[in-house]
Amino acid sequence: MLGHRRRRRLALVGYLAPVTLFYIGFLILPYLSLLELSFFRYSSAKLYIPQFTIDNYVAVLTDPFYWLLMLRTIGLGLLVTAITLLMGYPLALMIVRSPPRRKTLLIGIALSPLLINLVVRTYAWLVLLGDTGVINSWLKAMGLISLPLPINGNWVSVTIGLVHITLPLMVLSLVAVLENIDRRLAEAAVSLGATDTRVMRRIILPLSLPGIGSGSLLVFCFTISAFVTPALLGGNRVSTVSTMIYQKFTFSANWPVGATLVFILLAMNVAVIALHSRMFREEHDHV
């Protein structure tokens, strides 16, 4: 019996070894290298001097500019999460309540943004939202506007692009939970005289909170970490923590501060994940 368990453990180690080595080599070691770099001194001549210091973290965390940058990034994450939830919840309900063929079609439509490369999708929005783009050209042709709408190269275009990218993540999370809700609960409530609004508010919505939580977590973490969409759709007028990291490693060549911002962004994601875990663990314990 003991030998059988040992063989099973060795087999499990063998199965996990490639994945473990991959993560160690391509995730953990690079992060450790960046962590070390974040404690080095900046040098305009040598990029950095390998001398331990916490000045980079002190400089970032005491500078109002970086605090405003982080607050804007968090605000963007909250806004995109709220919009995707408002748009994704009705779509997820429609998918769950549709017959099989229509459900397959709707899921395909909902997931279609994931079938196109991220850069291609972003450039497509540039074509649509530009001053001479499709939207402004049509509105001008219909006589609704005389000047192009300011929907390109700002927070509006970045928000639209991120909502388009992250909406499938929200829909998938909601569909997975809504499909597991017993429909007999709603039918029983209706037979007892409950209106559709009351059924939604008292039964469907509370039971779908895990999907709302997981979808919101995915969308928020993706949004505050996104780089391509804010960089392309925002131009030089939209700055997030991710775009600032890119600037520090390229144009400014301040690698220590760039590495510091990497771990501040990582800490923001970890804090949100920990908050999500605590909220839903407490809810589960209460139930």
Residue pairs with C-beta under 8 A, 6 or more apart in sequence:
31 266
34 259
34 262
34 263
35 259
35 263
37 48
37 255
37 256
37 259
38 56
38 57
38 256
38 259
38 260
38 262
38 263
39 52
39 53
39 54
39 56
39 256
40 48
40 49
40 50
40 51
40 52
40 53
40 255
40 256
41 48
41 49
41 51
41 53
41 55
41 256
42 48
42 49
42 56
42 254
42 255
42 256
42 257
43 49
44 253
47 253
47 255
48 255
48 256
56 256
56 257
56 259
56 260
57 260
59 257
60 66
60 257
60 260
60 261
60 264
61 67
61 264
66 261
69 239
69 240
69 241
69 244
70 241
70 264
70 268
72 239
72 240
73 224
73 240
73 241
73 242
73 268
74 224
74 268
76 155
76 158
76 159
76 162
76 223
76 224
76 230
76 240
77 219
77 220
77 221
77 223
77 224
78 220
79 159
80 159
80 162
80 163
80 166
80 219
80 220
80 223
81 216
81 219
81 220
81 223
83 159
83 163
84 163
84 166
84 167
84 169
84 170
84 215
84 219
85 170
85 212
85 215
85 216
85 219
87 163
87 167
87 170
88 167
88 170
88 171
88 174
88 215
89 174
89 208
89 212
91 106
91 110
91 171
92 170
92 171
92 174
92 175
92 178
92 211
93 178
93 204
94 106
95 103
95 106
95 107
95 110
95 171
95 175
96 103
96 175
96 178
96 179
98 106
107 175
110 167
110 168
110 171
110 172
111 168
111 171
111 172
113 121
113 164
113 165
113 167
113 168
114 168
116 124
118 165
118 228
118 229
119 228
119 232
121 161
121 164
121 165
122 161
122 228
122 229
122 232
122 233
123 232
125 157
125 160
125 161
125 164
125 233
126 133
126 152
126 232
126 233
127 133
127 134
128 134
128 135
129 135
129 136
129 151
129 152
129 157
129 160
129 233
130 136
130 152
131 148
131 152
132 148
133 152
135 149
135 151
136 145
136 148
136 149
136 151
139 145
139 149
140 146
140 148
150 156
151 157
151 160
152 233
153 233
153 234
153 235
153 237
153 238
154 234
154 237
154 238
155 234
155 238
157 233
157 234
158 229
158 230
158 233
158 234
158 238
160 233
161 229
161 233
162 223
162 226
162 229
162 230
165 222
165 226
165 229
166 218
166 219
166 222
166 223
169 215
169 218
169 219
169 222
170 215
170 216
170 218
170 219
171 215
172 215
173 211
173 212
173 214
173 215
173 218
174 208
174 211
174 212
174 215
175 211
176 211
177 207
177 208
177 210
177 211
177 214
178 204
178 208
178 211
181 203
181 204
181 207
181 208
185 203
185 207
186 199
186 203
186 204
189 198
189 199
189 202
189 203
190 196
190 199
194 202
209 280
209 283
210 280
213 276
213 279
213 280
214 276
216 276
217 272
217 273
217 276
220 272
221 269
221 272
221 273
224 240
224 241
224 242
224 265
224 268
224 269
225 242
225 265
225 269
226 240
226 242
227 240
227 242
227 243
227 245
227 246
230 238
230 239
230 240
230 242
230 243
231 242
231 243
231 246
234 243
241 261
241 264
241 265
241 268
242 265
244 261
245 258
245 261
245 262
245 265
248 254
248 255
248 257
248 258
248 261
249 255
249 258
252 258
